[in-house]
Each structure stands twice: as C-alpha cells, then as structure tokens.
Amino acid sequence: MSQDTNGGDPVVVARYPTELEAGFAASKLREAGIECRTVGGHTAGFRAEAPGQVGVMVHERDVERARGLLADDG
C-alpha cells in the first residue's frame, strides 16, 4: 500500500501481538472492502526487552470505518 491521492496516506489502525491475530483483522477488513496490509511481522513475538507488534494499515479515508469494524471484535 502506498500513498494514494484519493485515499490518503496509510495509517496504522490497530496493533496485535502476533501475525495470526493481525491476519484475522486484515481479513475482516478486506471482506468489508477495505484495502489493507500488515506491517511489522518480523518483530512480532520477540520476547526480549523490546517485544514487537504487527500493525494493520489502511488508507486514511478508511480509518474510521476500519476502527469501527475492528472494535466490534471487542
């Protein structure tokens, strides 16, 4: 996902401790027609002083809708 003049810059809308959880969230967004991607998978699962997380990114135009869909998972 790159900057899109129609959709705005990519924005991280959620972070998860594992690639699996982030993948489930991304699938939910894609099913709703929201283009997204996950980032940071290479740092997920670190157990040292700096544990990583996997972010789910969407275009700026979709931020509110994406956050609403993901909040439904509560």
Secondary structure, 3 states (H helix, E strand, C coil): CCCECCCECEEEEEEECCHHHHHHHHHHHHHCCCCEEEECHHHECCCCCCCECEEEEEEHHHHHHHHHHHHCCC
